[in-house]
Amino acid sequence: MSDRQNRYKILRRSLSVRCKLYFNNFLIKMNCCGAMNFDHNNETLAISVKTPGRGRDGVSDLRLLSGGERSFSTVCFMLSLWEITESPFRCLDEFDVYMDMHNRRICLDLLLELSERQHLRQFVFITPLNTR
């Protein structure tokens, strides 16, 4: 049982690190950077994102971001989770409602790039906006 606990902790740590790396890689597409703090003991996750133009120490709690920045950060978080989990279906509903057209284009490109790489999975993206 002790061996199982240790293996579980190693796996949990590995997945956390991978999730953090993917999250930052996706945020870089919008010239942002972020941090994820997994606290496994208290079972919490803290996410912060630094956007361009917020000053040197502009690392922001997600609640302080604009609607579009928060939506894009949430999509990046979802994509990072998708990268570390196995599931035959990937669905997003109204993910781009608060994004401006520039950030929406970046987000759609990220989603399409991911769907091409994970060609054995099915993706469903629902949006009330035009997709041209």
Disulfide bonds with the S-S distance in Angstrom:
none
